[in-house]
Amino acid sequence: QVQLVESGGGLVQPGGSLRLSCVASGFTFRSSNMKWFRQAPGKGLEWVSTIGSDGSNTYYIDSVKGRFTISRDNAKNTLYLQMNNLKSEDTAVYYCAMNTARGQGTQVTVSS
């Protein structure tokens, strides 16, 4: 079955950086578009970014453009999200997703 395992979250000060990873299994990763979502406290699920199966096409929500970079390593079945210049409003649980499947999430907290 599809399994997605995120890691890399943590507590970081405003302006700091984190790199999230998502290891995928149970499906053909190299053929699948992948996404990152996030859910802030008390809010709904929000799409953050999408990457095409070969990594050549990427898309971002406006609020993270220029700060976040999505990438993938198809040889390692791994999806990444490099997050720079983090802001307090980026605080959320971050999930990777393939179609309707998503992982358990990793907590990102941006606070001084």
PyMOL CGO cylinders between C-alpha atoms (Angstrom):
from pymol import cmd
from pymol.cgo import CYLINDER

trace = [
    CYLINDER, 0.00, 0.00, 0.00, 1.02, 3.62, -0.40, 0.3, 1, 1, 1, 1, 1, 1,
    CYLINDER, 1.02, 3.62, -0.40, 3.27, 4.81, 2.40, 0.3, 1, 1, 1, 1, 1, 1,
    CYLINDER, 3.27, 4.81, 2.40, 4.59, 8.33, 2.83, 0.3, 1, 1, 1, 1, 1, 1,
    CYLINDER, 4.59, 8.33, 2.83, 6.88, 9.18, 5.75, 0.3, 1, 1, 1, 1, 1, 1,
    CYLINDER, 6.88, 9.18, 5.75, 7.80, 12.81, 6.38, 0.3, 1, 1, 1, 1, 1, 1,
    CYLINDER, 7.80, 12.81, 6.38, 10.70, 14.04, 8.50, 0.3, 1, 1, 1, 1, 1, 1,
    CYLINDER, 10.70, 14.04, 8.50, 12.80, 17.14, 9.06, 0.3, 1, 1, 1, 1, 1, 1,
    CYLINDER, 12.80, 17.14, 9.06, 10.42, 19.37, 10.96, 0.3, 1, 1, 1, 1, 1, 1,
    CYLINDER, 10.42, 19.37, 10.96, 11.31, 21.20, 14.13, 0.3, 1, 1, 1, 1, 1, 1,
    CYLINDER, 11.31, 21.20, 14.13, 11.51, 24.52, 15.93, 0.3, 1, 1, 1, 1, 1, 1,
    CYLINDER, 11.51, 24.52, 15.93, 13.27, 27.33, 14.09, 0.3, 1, 1, 1, 1, 1, 1,
    CYLINDER, 13.27, 27.33, 14.09, 13.58, 31.07, 14.57, 0.3, 1, 1, 1, 1, 1, 1,
    CYLINDER, 13.58, 31.07, 14.57, 12.07, 33.50, 12.07, 0.3, 1, 1, 1, 1, 1, 1,
    CYLINDER, 12.07, 33.50, 12.07, 14.40, 33.81, 9.10, 0.3, 1, 1, 1, 1, 1, 1,
    CYLINDER, 14.40, 33.81, 9.10, 15.74, 30.32, 9.59, 0.3, 1, 1, 1, 1, 1, 1,
    CYLINDER, 15.74, 30.32, 9.59, 15.66, 27.31, 7.30, 0.3, 1, 1, 1, 1, 1, 1,
    CYLINDER, 15.66, 27.31, 7.30, 14.49, 23.72, 7.37, 0.3, 1, 1, 1, 1, 1, 1,
    CYLINDER, 14.49, 23.72, 7.37, 14.54, 20.90, 4.84, 0.3, 1, 1, 1, 1, 1, 1,
    CYLINDER, 14.54, 20.90, 4.84, 11.66, 18.45, 4.90, 0.3, 1, 1, 1, 1, 1, 1,
    CYLINDER, 11.66, 18.45, 4.90, 11.94, 14.97, 3.43, 0.3, 1, 1, 1, 1, 1, 1,
    CYLINDER, 11.94, 14.97, 3.43, 9.30, 12.44, 2.45, 0.3, 1, 1, 1, 1, 1, 1,
    CYLINDER, 9.30, 12.44, 2.45, 10.20, 8.84, 1.72, 0.3, 1, 1, 1, 1, 1, 1,
    CYLINDER, 10.20, 8.84, 1.72, 7.66, 7.10, -0.48, 0.3, 1, 1, 1, 1, 1, 1,
    CYLINDER, 7.66, 7.10, -0.48, 6.87, 3.44, -1.04, 0.3, 1, 1, 1, 1, 1, 1,
    CYLINDER, 6.87, 3.44, -1.04, 4.09, 1.22, -2.34, 0.3, 1, 1, 1, 1, 1, 1,
    CYLINDER, 4.09, 1.22, -2.34, 3.68, 2.95, -5.71, 0.3, 1, 1, 1, 1, 1, 1,
    CYLINDER, 3.68, 2.95, -5.71, 5.71, 4.01, -8.72, 0.3, 1, 1, 1, 1, 1, 1,
    CYLINDER, 5.71, 4.01, -8.72, 7.22, 7.19, -7.31, 0.3, 1, 1, 1, 1, 1, 1,
    CYLINDER, 7.22, 7.19, -7.31, 9.07, 8.20, -10.48, 0.3, 1, 1, 1, 1, 1, 1,
    CYLINDER, 9.07, 8.20, -10.48, 5.78, 8.30, -12.41, 0.3, 1, 1, 1, 1, 1, 1,
    CYLINDER, 5.78, 8.30, -12.41, 3.81, 10.30, -9.85, 0.3, 1, 1, 1, 1, 1, 1,
    CYLINDER, 3.81, 10.30, -9.85, 3.24, 13.99, -9.34, 0.3, 1, 1, 1, 1, 1, 1,
    CYLINDER, 3.24, 13.99, -9.34, 3.87, 14.84, -5.70, 0.3, 1, 1, 1, 1, 1, 1,
    CYLINDER, 3.87, 14.84, -5.70, 2.58, 17.59, -3.44, 0.3, 1, 1, 1, 1, 1, 1,
    CYLINDER, 2.58, 17.59, -3.44, 3.20, 19.24, -0.11, 0.3, 1, 1, 1, 1, 1, 1,
    CYLINDER, 3.20, 19.24, -0.11, 0.30, 20.46, 2.02, 0.3, 1, 1, 1, 1, 1, 1,
    CYLINDER, 0.30, 20.46, 2.02, 0.23, 22.10, 5.42, 0.3, 1, 1, 1, 1, 1, 1,
    CYLINDER, 0.23, 22.10, 5.42, -2.26, 22.62, 8.20, 0.3, 1, 1, 1, 1, 1, 1,
    CYLINDER, -2.26, 22.62, 8.20, -1.82, 25.47, 10.63, 0.3, 1, 1, 1, 1, 1, 1,
    CYLINDER, -1.82, 25.47, 10.63, -3.36, 25.33, 14.11, 0.3, 1, 1, 1, 1, 1, 1,
    CYLINDER, -3.36, 25.33, 14.11, -7.11, 25.82, 13.90, 0.3, 1, 1, 1, 1, 1, 1,
    CYLINDER, -7.11, 25.82, 13.90, -7.09, 26.06, 10.09, 0.3, 1, 1, 1, 1, 1, 1,
    CYLINDER, -7.09, 26.06, 10.09, -7.86, 23.81, 7.17, 0.3, 1, 1, 1, 1, 1, 1,
    CYLINDER, -7.86, 23.81, 7.17, -5.50, 21.91, 4.93, 0.3, 1, 1, 1, 1, 1, 1,
    CYLINDER, -5.50, 21.91, 4.93, -3.62, 24.21, 2.54, 0.3, 1, 1, 1, 1, 1, 1,
    CYLINDER, -3.62, 24.21, 2.54, -1.81, 23.20, -0.64, 0.3, 1, 1, 1, 1, 1, 1,
    CYLINDER, -1.81, 23.20, -0.64, 1.79, 24.44, -0.67, 0.3, 1, 1, 1, 1, 1, 1,
    CYLINDER, 1.79, 24.44, -0.67, 3.58, 23.03, -3.70, 0.3, 1, 1, 1, 1, 1, 1,
    CYLINDER, 3.58, 23.03, -3.70, 3.49, 20.48, -6.51, 0.3, 1, 1, 1, 1, 1, 1,
    CYLINDER, 3.49, 20.48, -6.51, 6.25, 18.86, -8.53, 0.3, 1, 1, 1, 1, 1, 1,
    CYLINDER, 6.25, 18.86, -8.53, 5.88, 16.87, -11.74, 0.3, 1, 1, 1, 1, 1, 1,
    CYLINDER, 5.88, 16.87, -11.74, 7.03, 13.30, -12.00, 0.3, 1, 1, 1, 1, 1, 1,
    CYLINDER, 7.03, 13.30, -12.00, 10.39, 14.17, -13.57, 0.3, 1, 1, 1, 1, 1, 1,
    CYLINDER, 10.39, 14.17, -13.57, 10.94, 17.28, -11.49, 0.3, 1, 1, 1, 1, 1, 1,
    CYLINDER, 10.94, 17.28, -11.49, 10.83, 19.66, -14.43, 0.3, 1, 1, 1, 1, 1, 1,
    CYLINDER, 10.83, 19.66, -14.43, 7.63, 21.44, -13.42, 0.3, 1, 1, 1, 1, 1, 1,
    CYLINDER, 7.63, 21.44, -13.42, 7.06, 23.01, -10.03, 0.3, 1, 1, 1, 1, 1, 1,
    CYLINDER, 7.06, 23.01, -10.03, 4.26, 25.11, -8.60, 0.3, 1, 1, 1, 1, 1, 1,
    CYLINDER, 4.26, 25.11, -8.60, 3.88, 27.08, -5.38, 0.3, 1, 1, 1, 1, 1, 1,
    CYLINDER, 3.88, 27.08, -5.38, 1.28, 28.94, -3.39, 0.3, 1, 1, 1, 1, 1, 1,
    CYLINDER, 1.28, 28.94, -3.39, 2.03, 32.67, -3.64, 0.3, 1, 1, 1, 1, 1, 1,
    CYLINDER, 2.03, 32.67, -3.64, 2.89, 33.01, 0.04, 0.3, 1, 1, 1, 1, 1, 1,
    CYLINDER, 2.89, 33.01, 0.04, 5.96, 30.74, -0.26, 0.3, 1, 1, 1, 1, 1, 1,
    CYLINDER, 5.96, 30.74, -0.26, 7.25, 31.69, -3.72, 0.3, 1, 1, 1, 1, 1, 1,
    CYLINDER, 7.25, 31.69, -3.72, 10.90, 32.66, -3.58, 0.3, 1, 1, 1, 1, 1, 1,
    CYLINDER, 10.90, 32.66, -3.58, 11.34, 31.07, -0.15, 0.3, 1, 1, 1, 1, 1, 1,
    CYLINDER, 11.34, 31.07, -0.15, 10.44, 27.38, -0.60, 0.3, 1, 1, 1, 1, 1, 1,
    CYLINDER, 10.44, 27.38, -0.60, 11.84, 24.95, -3.15, 0.3, 1, 1, 1, 1, 1, 1,
    CYLINDER, 11.84, 24.95, -3.15, 10.31, 21.56, -3.91, 0.3, 1, 1, 1, 1, 1, 1,
    CYLINDER, 10.31, 21.56, -3.91, 12.51, 18.85, -5.38, 0.3, 1, 1, 1, 1, 1, 1,
    CYLINDER, 12.51, 18.85, -5.38, 12.73, 15.10, -5.69, 0.3, 1, 1, 1, 1, 1, 1,
    CYLINDER, 12.73, 15.10, -5.69, 15.20, 12.26, -6.06, 0.3, 1, 1, 1, 1, 1, 1,
    CYLINDER, 15.20, 12.26, -6.06, 13.51, 9.51, -8.02, 0.3, 1, 1, 1, 1, 1, 1,
    CYLINDER, 13.51, 9.51, -8.02, 16.42, 7.14, -7.42, 0.3, 1, 1, 1, 1, 1, 1,
    CYLINDER, 16.42, 7.14, -7.42, 15.77, 7.41, -3.68, 0.3, 1, 1, 1, 1, 1, 1,
    CYLINDER, 15.77, 7.41, -3.68, 11.95, 7.64, -3.83, 0.3, 1, 1, 1, 1, 1, 1,
    CYLINDER, 11.95, 7.64, -3.83, 12.24, 10.85, -1.84, 0.3, 1, 1, 1, 1, 1, 1,
    CYLINDER, 12.24, 10.85, -1.84, 10.51, 14.20, -2.02, 0.3, 1, 1, 1, 1, 1, 1,
    CYLINDER, 10.51, 14.20, -2.02, 11.98, 17.34, -0.46, 0.3, 1, 1, 1, 1, 1, 1,
    CYLINDER, 11.98, 17.34, -0.46, 10.86, 20.80, 0.58, 0.3, 1, 1, 1, 1, 1, 1,
    CYLINDER, 10.86, 20.80, 0.58, 13.61, 23.32, 1.27, 0.3, 1, 1, 1, 1, 1, 1,
    CYLINDER, 13.61, 23.32, 1.27, 12.17, 26.15, 3.33, 0.3, 1, 1, 1, 1, 1, 1,
    CYLINDER, 12.17, 26.15, 3.33, 14.17, 29.36, 3.72, 0.3, 1, 1, 1, 1, 1, 1,
    CYLINDER, 14.17, 29.36, 3.72, 13.42, 32.69, 5.39, 0.3, 1, 1, 1, 1, 1, 1,
    CYLINDER, 13.42, 32.69, 5.39, 10.74, 31.03, 7.49, 0.3, 1, 1, 1, 1, 1, 1,
    CYLINDER, 10.74, 31.03, 7.49, 8.00, 33.18, 9.00, 0.3, 1, 1, 1, 1, 1, 1,
    CYLINDER, 8.00, 33.18, 9.00, 5.70, 32.62, 11.95, 0.3, 1, 1, 1, 1, 1, 1,
    CYLINDER, 5.70, 32.62, 11.95, 2.82, 32.09, 9.54, 0.3, 1, 1, 1, 1, 1, 1,
    CYLINDER, 2.82, 32.09, 9.54, 4.63, 29.03, 8.15, 0.3, 1, 1, 1, 1, 1, 1,
    CYLINDER, 4.63, 29.03, 8.15, 3.99, 27.25, 11.44, 0.3, 1, 1, 1, 1, 1, 1,
    CYLINDER, 3.99, 27.25, 11.44, 1.99, 24.13, 10.59, 0.3, 1, 1, 1, 1, 1, 1,
    CYLINDER, 1.99, 24.13, 10.59, 2.04, 20.38, 10.22, 0.3, 1, 1, 1, 1, 1, 1,
    CYLINDER, 2.04, 20.38, 10.22, 3.46, 19.64, 6.77, 0.3, 1, 1, 1, 1, 1, 1,
    CYLINDER, 3.46, 19.64, 6.77, 2.31, 16.63, 4.77, 0.3, 1, 1, 1, 1, 1, 1,
    CYLINDER, 2.31, 16.63, 4.77, 3.51, 15.11, 1.54, 0.3, 1, 1, 1, 1, 1, 1,
    CYLINDER, 3.51, 15.11, 1.54, 0.84, 13.65, -0.69, 0.3, 1, 1, 1, 1, 1, 1,
    CYLINDER, 0.84, 13.65, -0.69, 0.29, 11.54, -3.76, 0.3, 1, 1, 1, 1, 1, 1,
    CYLINDER, 0.29, 11.54, -3.76, -3.26, 11.78, -5.07, 0.3, 1, 1, 1, 1, 1, 1,
    CYLINDER, -3.26, 11.78, -5.07, -5.45, 11.30, -1.99, 0.3, 1, 1, 1, 1, 1, 1,
    CYLINDER, -5.45, 11.30, -1.99, -2.78, 9.58, 0.11, 0.3, 1, 1, 1, 1, 1, 1,
    CYLINDER, -2.78, 9.58, 0.11, -0.69, 11.55, 2.59, 0.3, 1, 1, 1, 1, 1, 1,
    CYLINDER, -0.69, 11.55, 2.59, 1.73, 10.85, 5.37, 0.3, 1, 1, 1, 1, 1, 1,
    CYLINDER, 1.73, 10.85, 5.37, 1.46, 11.43, 9.09, 0.3, 1, 1, 1, 1, 1, 1,
    CYLINDER, 1.46, 11.43, 9.09, 3.01, 14.87, 8.81, 0.3, 1, 1, 1, 1, 1, 1,
    CYLINDER, 3.01, 14.87, 8.81, 5.94, 16.67, 10.40, 0.3, 1, 1, 1, 1, 1, 1,
    CYLINDER, 5.94, 16.67, 10.40, 5.56, 19.69, 12.68, 0.3, 1, 1, 1, 1, 1, 1,
    CYLINDER, 5.56, 19.69, 12.68, 7.23, 22.96, 11.73, 0.3, 1, 1, 1, 1, 1, 1,
    CYLINDER, 7.23, 22.96, 11.73, 7.21, 25.69, 14.35, 0.3, 1, 1, 1, 1, 1, 1,
    CYLINDER, 7.21, 25.69, 14.35, 8.64, 29.12, 13.59, 0.3, 1, 1, 1, 1, 1, 1,
    CYLINDER, 8.64, 29.12, 13.59, 9.07, 31.14, 16.74, 0.3, 1, 1, 1, 1, 1, 1,
    CYLINDER, 9.07, 31.14, 16.74, 11.58, 33.30, 18.54, 0.3, 1, 1, 1, 1, 1, 1,
]
cmd.load_cgo(trace, "trace")
